[in-house]
Amino acid sequence: MILILHGIELHDSVFTSQGFVFGFAQDLSLIAWVGLAFYWFQSWFLPIASLLWMSILFALVCSLLPIFFPGVLISPVAVSDPWFKAHFIVATISVGLLSLAAMQAMLMSVYDRALHRQLAIVPNSRLSHWLEDLPPLMMMEGLLFNLLYVGFALLTMTIFSGLFFSQVLFGKPFVFDHKTIFALVSWILFAGLLIARWWVGLRGWAAIRWVLSAYVVLLLAYVGSRFVLEVVLQRV
């Protein structure tokens, strides 16, 4: 119920009566909400309890950011365009799923170190019990790539449909700016990762590093660009 109310509040704070209000804080909050919502849904079917506290902590921190950074009015007309709304929702879901994939990759890196590099873990400690409760690495890897497949498909829809909404938002044709460059680089990195997985069976540390690198570039595109404009340059 709280998740639903929070989602409604986020929607109303972005699609306002004045227009489309957005910023890096709203972006992070929406990404975290999607990740937590997807976690809650999938937890009924998959053993992903290990993601619970990471998802909650990420969502908690991000939900507080719009209080301090309320965003800016980007477009007074985009809210009336149902196709733009669909594009925006798909974009948010794609980055939310890829955020969960990045969390899963970080968990796998900790787990891998504990199993193969013999980290100093106190027996019967909270950390040792937490590691014992994790599913096998093969299962975690399977979940990771399932998240990547869906997230990448939606990211593809987002990037290429976004080419058509520049006129709606800014009243000018598509512009090849920093956000676009980072988004395309991220898309290429995720595409390369999935091709390598299919072609040579990429896995383990190489896959984890690849996932995290692509995700950092994705954040630079969708969150970093807004942060620079709003906070550093103080522009829309």
Salt bridges, closest charged atoms under 4 A:
ASP12 OD1 - HIS11 ND1 3.32
ASP112 OD1 - HIS116 ND1 2.93
GLU132 OE1 - HIS129 ND1 3.67
GLU141 OE1 - ARG197 NH1 3.08
GLU141 OE1 - ARG203 NE 3.45
GLU230 OE2 - ARG226 NE 3.53
